[in-house]
Amino acid sequence: MALSDVELTVNLYAEGEKFFDLLKAAIRDWQSSPWGHERERAGYALELYRRGLDALRAHLEEARTRAEVGYFTAEDERLLSRAEERLLYWEKKLAELTEGAVGK
């Protein structure tokens, strides 16, 4: 086993709220730091945040497509709608974070 084989997986359904909240805090705290290494960390946190949103968005699009061509219950719709609401919330938070970085 090589060190390059070490990976971390985050279940965005079960742990997404904590994941995005931690990244949001790191970005907010470090993006305007006078220390270069902290600004680099903020950049990496921002990259992870965007990758998380991309993965969640792709999964929700696929899930909605599969649900709409198959058996699609009211509960399925409720679950998908809730997940899409959360995605929109975290996308809004990302926009707020990046707007703040541009204005500084």
N, CA, C and O atoms as a DFTB+ gen file, in Angstrom:
416 C
 N C O
     1  1       0.841      -1.181       0.000
     2  2       0.000       0.000       0.000
     3  2       0.887       1.246       0.000
     4  3       1.780       1.392       0.835
     5  1       0.628       2.108      -0.924
     6  2       1.376       3.359      -1.040
     7  2       0.625       4.473      -0.308
     8  3      -0.594       4.412      -0.144
     9  1       1.360       5.473       0.121
    10  2       0.709       6.606       0.773
    11  2      -0.281       7.289      -0.158
    12  3      -1.255       7.885       0.302
    13  1      -0.047       7.211      -1.445
    14  2      -0.972       7.830      -2.398
    15  2      -2.322       7.115      -2.436
    16  3      -3.278       7.633      -3.013
    17  1      -2.409       5.920      -1.822
    18  2      -3.666       5.176      -1.782
    19  2      -4.544       5.557      -0.595
    20  3      -5.665       5.062      -0.480
    21  1      -4.064       6.414       0.278
    22  2      -4.822       6.816       1.454
    23  2      -5.870       7.840       1.043
    24  3      -5.546       8.874       0.458
    25  1      -7.114       7.548       1.350
    26  2      -8.203       8.444       0.976
    27  2      -9.139       8.653       2.155
    28  3      -9.175       7.850       3.087
    29  1      -9.880       9.722       2.102
    30  2     -10.899      10.024       3.079
    31  2     -12.210      10.201       2.320
    32  3     -12.258      10.887       1.299
    33  1     -13.253       9.589       2.817
    34  2     -14.558       9.711       2.200
    35  2     -15.505      10.373       3.182
    36  3     -15.539      10.014       4.359
    37  1     -16.265      11.329       2.707
    38  2     -17.257      12.000       3.527
    39  2     -18.624      11.701       2.932
    40  3     -18.859      11.942       1.748
    41  1     -19.518      11.180       3.752
    42  2     -20.882      10.930       3.323
    43  2     -21.631      12.258       3.424
    44  3     -21.971      12.703       4.521
    45  1     -21.883      12.881       2.289
    46  2     -22.496      14.203       2.282
    47  2     -23.954      14.172       2.717
    48  3     -24.505      15.191       3.133
    49  1     -24.574      13.009       2.622
    50  2     -25.954      12.897       3.095
    51  2     -25.984      12.911       4.621
    52  3     -26.777      13.635       5.223
    53  1     -25.121      12.112       5.244
    54  2     -25.113      11.982       6.703
    55  2     -24.290      13.069       7.393
    56  3     -24.631      13.498       8.495
    57  1     -23.207      13.518       6.750
    58  2     -22.272      14.427       7.400
    59  2     -22.090      15.752       6.677
    60  3     -21.228      16.548       7.051
    61  1     -22.883      15.995       5.657
    62  2     -22.714      17.189       4.835
    63  2     -22.830      18.492       5.591
    64  3     -22.067      19.427       5.346
    65  1     -23.784      18.563       6.514
    66  2     -23.964      19.807       7.265
    67  2     -22.693      20.165       8.032
    68  3     -22.237      21.307       7.980
    69  1     -22.130      19.207       8.734
    70  2     -20.911      19.464       9.510
    71  2     -19.728      19.749       8.590
    72  3     -18.917      20.634       8.861
    73  1     -19.637      18.987       7.494
    74  2     -18.548      19.142       6.537
    75  2     -18.524      20.567       5.977
    76  3     -17.496      21.242       6.034
    77  1     -19.652      21.017       5.440
    78  2     -19.703      22.349       4.839
    79  2     -19.561      23.441       5.895
    80  3     -18.961      24.483       5.630
    81  1     -20.103      23.215       7.078
    82  2     -19.988      24.211       8.131
    83  2     -18.541      24.392       8.583
    84  3     -18.094      25.517       8.803
    85  1     -17.807      23.283       8.721
    86  2     -16.388      23.374       9.075
    87  2     -15.591      24.106       8.000
    88  3     -14.763      24.964       8.305
    89  1     -15.846      23.761       6.751
    90  2     -15.132      24.424       5.661
    91  2     -15.474      25.906       5.604
    92  3     -14.600      26.742       5.376
    93  1     -16.746      26.231       5.810
    94  2     -17.168      27.639       5.806
    95  2     -16.416      28.419       6.876
    96  3     -15.940      29.526       6.622
    97  1     -16.308      27.847       8.067
    98  2     -15.604      28.514       9.164
    99  2     -14.124      28.691       8.843
   100  3     -13.552      29.749       9.103
   101  1     -13.506      27.659       8.278
   102  2     -12.083      27.743       7.930
   103  2     -11.851      28.818       6.870
   104  3     -10.914      29.610       6.970
   105  1     -12.703      28.837       5.869
   106  2     -12.551      29.833       4.802
   107  2     -12.704      31.235       5.374
   108  3     -11.887      32.116       5.108
   109  1     -13.747      31.432       6.155
   110  2     -14.008      32.754       6.726
   111  2     -12.858      33.221       7.617
   112  3     -12.454      34.383       7.565
   113  1     -12.339      32.311       8.431
   114  2     -11.277      32.689       9.372
   115  2      -9.927      32.924       8.695
   116  3      -9.162      33.786       9.126
   117  1      -9.634      32.173       7.651
   118  2      -8.287      32.208       7.080
   119  2      -8.136      33.040       5.820
   120  3      -7.015      33.416       5.479
   121  1      -9.230      33.345       5.105
   122  2      -9.066      33.989       3.797
   123  2      -8.482      35.385       3.883
   124  3      -7.871      35.849       2.920
   125  1      -8.649      36.071       5.009
   126  2      -8.087      37.423       5.118
   127  2      -6.911      37.473       6.091
   128  3      -6.518      38.546       6.549
   129  1      -6.363      36.318       6.398
   130  2      -5.236      36.252       7.329
   131  2      -3.997      36.921       6.739
   132  3      -3.791      36.888       5.526
   133  1      -3.178      37.522       7.587
   134  2      -1.912      38.076       7.092
   135  2      -0.886      36.980       6.794
   136  3       0.144      37.248       6.177
   137  1      -1.157      35.775       7.220
   138  2      -0.225      34.663       7.043
   139  2      -0.533      33.905       5.754
   140  3      -1.657      33.451       5.541
   141  1       0.465      33.778       4.913
   142  2       0.312      33.100       3.628
   143  2      -0.160      31.662       3.752
   144  3      -0.997      31.212       2.970
   145  1       0.374      30.934       4.736
   146  2      -0.024      29.532       4.872
   147  2      -1.497      29.399       5.262
   148  3      -2.141      28.415       4.897
   149  1      -2.034      30.361       5.988
   150  2      -3.456      30.316       6.326
   151  2      -4.323      30.654       5.119
   152  3      -5.395      30.075       4.945
   153  1      -3.870      31.581       4.288
   154  2      -4.617      31.878       3.052
   155  2      -4.598      30.679       2.113
   156  3      -5.583      30.419       1.423
   157  1      -3.475      29.938       2.079
   158  2      -3.415      28.704       1.280
   159  2      -4.414      27.686       1.805
   160  3      -5.097      27.020       1.026
   161  1      -4.500      27.565       3.121
   162  2      -5.469      26.634       3.715
   163  2      -6.897      27.040       3.364
   164  3      -7.745      26.188       3.097
   165  1      -7.158      28.346       3.367
   166  2      -8.491      28.826       2.986
   167  2      -8.785      28.460       1.536
   168  3      -9.909      28.084       1.203
   169  1      -7.783      28.569       0.680
   170  2      -7.959      28.194      -0.724
   171  2      -8.258      26.717      -0.873
   172  3      -9.107      26.323      -1.673
   173  1      -7.558      25.898      -0.097
   174  2      -7.803      24.457      -0.148
   175  2      -9.195      24.131       0.396
   176  3      -9.891      23.282      -0.161
   177  1      -9.606      24.798       1.480
   178  2     -10.946      24.586       2.031
   179  2     -12.004      24.996       1.010
   180  3     -13.032      24.333       0.878
   181  1     -11.755      26.079       0.295
   182  2     -12.681      26.529      -0.747
   183  2     -12.780      25.496      -1.866
   184  3     -13.870      25.225      -2.370
   185  1     -11.642      24.919      -2.254
   186  2     -11.646      23.867      -3.275
   187  2     -12.449      22.655      -2.802
   188  3     -13.255      22.116      -3.560
   189  1     -12.238      22.221      -1.559
   190  2     -12.993      21.088      -1.012
   191  2     -14.488      21.401      -0.970
   192  3     -15.316      20.544      -1.281
   193  1     -14.821      22.607      -0.592
   194  2     -16.218      23.040      -0.528
   195  2     -16.857      22.914      -1.911
   196  3     -17.939      22.345      -2.056
   197  1     -16.176      23.452      -2.923
   198  2     -16.719      23.394      -4.293
   199  2     -16.832      21.953      -4.793
   200  3     -17.820      21.590      -5.432
   201  1     -15.820      21.137      -4.500
   202  2     -15.873      19.730      -4.912
   203  2     -17.027      19.007      -4.223
   204  3     -17.696      18.177      -4.838
   205  1     -17.259      19.315      -2.957
   206  2     -18.379      18.723      -2.235
   207  2     -19.709      19.112      -2.858
   208  3     -20.585      18.268      -3.042
   209  1     -19.859      20.391      -3.182
   210  2     -21.093      20.852      -3.833
   211  2     -21.273      20.200      -5.200
   212  3     -22.383      19.804      -5.555
   213  1     -20.192      20.086      -5.968
   214  2     -20.275      19.447      -7.285
   215  2     -20.729      18.001      -7.164
   216  3     -21.576      17.545      -7.933
   217  1     -20.165      17.276      -6.196
   218  2     -20.533      15.870      -5.986
   219  2     -21.990      15.756      -5.562
   220  3     -22.715      14.891      -6.054
   221  1     -22.417      16.613      -4.665
   222  2     -23.800      16.589      -4.192
   223  2     -24.760      16.941      -5.319
   224  3     -25.789      16.286      -5.488
   225  1     -24.429      17.969      -6.087
   226  2     -25.273      18.383      -7.215
   227  2     -25.418      17.260      -8.246
   228  3     -26.523      16.981      -8.710
   229  1     -24.306      16.622      -8.601
   230  2     -24.346      15.529      -9.583
   231  2     -25.198      14.370      -9.064
   232  3     -25.980      13.785      -9.813
   233  1     -25.044      14.045      -7.795
   234  2     -25.820      12.952      -7.224
   235  2     -27.316      13.274      -7.232
   236  3     -28.134      12.419      -7.574
   237  1     -27.669      14.492      -6.861
   238  2     -29.081      14.864      -6.829
   239  2     -29.697      14.879      -8.222
   240  3     -30.847      14.474      -8.397
   241  1     -28.946      15.340      -9.209
   242  2     -29.455      15.318     -10.587
   243  2     -29.703      13.888     -11.048
   244  3     -30.725      13.597     -11.670
   245  1     -28.769      13.002     -10.743
   246  2     -28.916      11.595     -11.114
   247  2     -30.089      10.957     -10.366
   248  3     -30.874      10.216     -10.957
   249  1     -30.207      11.241      -9.085
   250  2     -31.289      10.670      -8.282
   251  2     -32.650      11.149      -8.779
   252  3     -33.595      10.364      -8.859
   253  1     -32.754      12.438      -9.116
   254  2     -34.026      12.952      -9.619
   255  2     -34.372      12.314     -10.962
   256  3     -35.525      11.950     -11.192
   257  1     -33.404      12.177     -11.834
   258  2     -33.652      11.546     -13.133
   259  2     -34.128      10.107     -12.954
   260  3     -35.101       9.686     -13.580
   261  1     -33.439       9.358     -12.100
   262  2     -33.841       7.965     -11.854
   263  2     -35.231       7.889     -11.238
   264  3     -36.034       7.036     -11.616
   265  1     -35.516       8.770     -10.298
   266  2     -36.812       8.740      -9.618
   267  2     -37.946       9.093     -10.568
   268  3     -39.018       8.491     -10.501
   269  1     -37.727      10.047     -11.441
   270  2     -38.792      10.492     -12.330
   271  2     -39.135       9.482     -13.410
   272  3     -40.246       9.513     -13.939
   273  1     -38.219       8.590     -13.756
   274  2     -38.516       7.576     -14.775
   275  2     -38.977       6.270     -14.140
   276  3     -39.398       5.357     -14.850
   277  1     -38.904       6.167     -12.833
   278  2     -39.315       4.955     -12.136
   279  2     -40.479       5.241     -11.218
   280  3     -41.260       6.169     -11.434
   281  1     -40.574       4.444     -10.215
   282  2     -41.615       4.612      -9.203
   283  2     -41.221       5.778      -8.311
   284  3     -40.213       5.698      -7.609
   285  1     -41.989       6.852      -8.322
   286  2     -41.641       8.109      -7.649
   287  2     -42.753       8.466      -6.675
   288  3     -43.806       8.958      -7.081
   289  1     -42.521       8.221      -5.399
   290  2     -43.537       8.468      -4.382
   291  2     -43.443       9.894      -3.851
   292  3     -42.491      10.622      -4.132
   293  1     -44.442      10.265      -3.087
   294  2     -44.433      11.579      -2.439
   295  2     -43.257      11.676      -1.473
   296  3     -42.668      12.747      -1.325
   297  1     -42.909      10.580      -0.819
   298  2     -41.763      10.568       0.100
   299  2     -40.457      10.785      -0.662
   300  3     -39.574      11.501      -0.190
   301  1     -40.333      10.166      -1.840
   302  2     -39.151      10.394      -2.678
   303  2     -39.023      11.874      -3.028
   304  3     -37.939      12.454      -2.950
   305  1     -40.132      12.464      -3.408
   306  2     -40.129      13.889      -3.769
   307  2     -39.736      14.744      -2.568
   308  3     -38.966      15.695      -2.707
   309  1     -40.254      14.415      -1.403
   310  2     -39.938      15.176      -0.195
   311  2     -38.450      15.089       0.126
   312  3     -37.822      16.100       0.441
   313  1     -37.886      13.889       0.048
   314  2     -36.464      13.707       0.339
   315  2     -35.583      14.454      -0.657
   316  3     -34.619      15.113      -0.268
   317  1     -35.914      14.349      -1.934
   318  2     -35.132      15.056      -2.954
   319  2     -35.263      16.575      -2.800
   320  3     -34.277      17.303      -2.920
   321  1     -36.457      17.033      -2.541
   322  2     -36.666      18.480      -2.376
   323  2     -35.877      19.005      -1.189
   324  3     -35.279      20.078      -1.269
   325  1     -35.869      18.267      -0.095
   326  2     -35.110      18.677       1.100
   327  2     -33.616      18.733       0.784
   328  3     -32.934      19.684       1.165
   329  1     -33.112      17.717       0.090
   330  2     -31.688      17.690      -0.261
   331  2     -31.346      18.841      -1.211
   332  3     -30.281      19.445      -1.088
   333  1     -32.228      19.145      -2.142
   334  2     -31.994      20.257      -3.064
   335  2     -32.028      21.595      -2.337
   336  3     -31.269      22.502      -2.678
   337  1     -32.904      21.731      -1.332
   338  2     -32.929      22.949      -0.520
   339  2     -31.598      23.144       0.199
   340  3     -31.071      24.256       0.246
   341  1     -31.059      22.072       0.754
   342  2     -29.782      22.151       1.459
   343  2     -28.658      22.517       0.495
   344  3     -27.772      23.298       0.842
   345  1     -28.690      21.958      -0.710
   346  2     -27.688      22.299      -1.720
   347  2     -27.754      23.792      -2.034
   348  3     -26.718      24.455      -2.091
   349  1     -28.944      24.321      -2.235
   350  2     -29.097      25.749      -2.518
   351  2     -28.595      26.597      -1.350
   352  3     -27.982      27.644      -1.559
   353  1     -28.853      26.148      -0.125
   354  2     -28.377      26.867       1.053
   355  2     -26.853      26.942       1.062
   356  3     -26.285      28.014       1.273
   357  1     -26.186      25.806       0.833
   358  2     -24.717      25.790       0.871
   359  2     -24.113      26.518      -0.320
   360  3     -23.024      27.082      -0.211
   361  1     -24.805      26.515      -1.458
   362  2     -24.334      27.314      -2.598
   363  2     -24.423      28.810      -2.266
   364  3     -23.536      29.583      -2.630
   365  1     -25.491      29.209      -1.580
   366  2     -25.640      30.609      -1.161
   367  2     -24.519      30.997      -0.192
   368  3     -23.954      32.086      -0.297
   369  1     -24.203      30.112       0.745
   370  2     -23.125      30.390       1.700
   371  2     -21.786      30.524       0.978
   372  3     -20.969      31.371       1.339
   373  1     -21.560      29.693      -0.037
   374  2     -20.331      29.797      -0.819
   375  2     -20.265      31.151      -1.517
   376  3     -19.218      31.797      -1.533
   377  1     -21.384      31.575      -2.092
   378  2     -21.411      32.879      -2.767
   379  2     -21.100      34.002      -1.781
   380  3     -20.368      34.936      -2.112
   381  1     -21.650      33.915      -0.579
   382  2     -21.365      34.934       0.436
   383  2     -19.884      34.941       0.805
   384  3     -19.288      36.007       0.962
   385  1     -19.292      33.761       0.943
   386  2     -17.874      33.671       1.293
   387  2     -16.983      34.231       0.196
   388  3     -16.021      34.946       0.479
   389  1     -17.291      33.916      -1.030
   390  2     -16.431      34.369      -2.125
   391  2     -16.645      35.839      -2.428
   392  3     -15.713      36.515      -2.864
   393  1     -17.854      36.357      -2.207
   394  2     -18.081      37.791      -2.370
   395  2     -17.287      38.554      -1.320
   396  3     -16.722      39.609      -1.608
   397  1     -17.246      38.024      -0.110
   398  2     -16.476      38.658       0.966
   399  2     -14.995      38.701       0.646
   400  3     -14.314      39.672       0.975
   401  1     -14.489      37.651       0.003
   402  2     -13.078      37.592      -0.342
   403  2     -12.735      38.610      -1.434
   404  3     -11.659      39.208      -1.428
   405  1     -13.670      38.793      -2.371
   406  2     -13.443      39.728      -3.460
   407  2     -13.429      41.152      -2.932
   408  3     -12.644      41.982      -3.390
   409  1     -14.304      41.438      -1.962
   410  2     -14.422      42.797      -1.437
   411  2     -13.281      43.193      -0.509
   412  3     -13.164      44.369      -0.163
   413  1     -12.435      42.252      -0.093
   414  2     -11.377      42.565       0.873
   415  2     -10.091      42.938       0.189
   416  3      -9.099      43.231       0.857
